[in-house]
């Protein structure tokens, strides 16, 4: 993990410069402990709700054992379910770290999907 973070620090530094790169890296470091679980949760939600219907979203929330307050778009509902599941798993984690972990997980899942479609 240290090697990865070192490469990420160098990437941010090349892109944005020293002090701002350090700030970005500190944000990423806060999310790192939650990313693997976020990936698992987001993948499960995507699997359980392929059509993003209300029933699928409610079933996903039930499977994860979290309350659900669906509002907005189905994607916002999926995000809320993921957030609740991660807060259940990591009750003391900062909300901002959980949110970034979800963003990173969703980005990875979308990247995988695009990679499969692009082959």
C-alpha positions, 0 to 999 in steps of 0.5 A: 500500500505504501508503494501505491500511495508513494506513486499516487503522491508523485502523480498528484505532485506532477499534476498539481504541485507539492502542497496541494498534492499533499492535501489531496493525498491526505484525503485519499489516505483517509478513505483507503481503509474503507475502499475494499468494503465500499467496493464489495458493497457497491458491487453487491448493490449493482448486482441486486439492482441491475435495473434500479427499480424501487423493488430492487433498491429496497431488496438491496437495502434489506439484504444489507440490513440498512434502513432506506430513505429513497429520494432523488434518482435511483443512483442517489438511492444506491449511494445512500444504501451504500453509505448506510451499509458502510456506516454500519460497518464502520460507525466511527468513520468520518462521513467524508472518508466513507463518501470518497471510498464510495466514489473510488469504488464506483469509479472502479466498478464503472472502469471494469464495466467499460473495460469489459464492453471495450474488449 
